[in-house]
C-alpha cells in the first residue's frame, strides 16, 4: 500500500533528524505516487522558528513543481500539524493530511501548542502579546493597488 510507504518515509525522516540535531518531525508531499517535497524540523539547528517539517516540505514541493497551489498533492507527516503548519497546509491547498503522532503525543515530550490554540480563541485585546493596529491609512494603500491591479495572480 502506497500510503504506508509514504508515512514510513515521513517517520524515517523524523527519526534520522533527531540523530542529526533536529526535532522529531518529518514530512513528505506526494503527487501522482511520487515524493515532490520533503522536510524535517530544523528550528533549533537553523535558528528559524518556522523551519517545521511541514512548512519545509511545502516550500520544497512548491519550488520543485513551480507552483504555490498543491491541491493535487497529499502530505504525510510524522505528527499532527501545529497551528502554523496547519495554516500553511490550507494555504497550499493540499488535498489530504495523513499524520502519525497526535498533538497530545507531542505535548507529552515538550512540544505543546495548546497555548496558540487558546490565543486564537481570544479577542485581540486579550492576547498575551500586545497587538495594536498602527498606520492603517498608509497600509491600505498597498491593498488598493492590489485591488486595482489588472494582471494580478489570484491566490
KARA-V164897 format. One record per run of one state. SS is the DSSP state (a for helix, b for strand, c for the rest). FROM is the first residue (numbers start at 0). TO is the last residue. If there is no record, write none. Layout:
SS:FROM:TO  SS:FROM:TO
This chain:
c:0:0  a:1:18  c:19:24  b:25:30  c:31:32  b:33:39  c:40:41  a:42:45  c:46:51  a:52:64  c:65:72  b:73:78  c:79:81  a:82:91  c:92:94  b:95:100  c:101:101  a:102:107  c:108:112  a:113:120  c:121:122  a:123:125  c:126:134  a:135:147  c:148:154
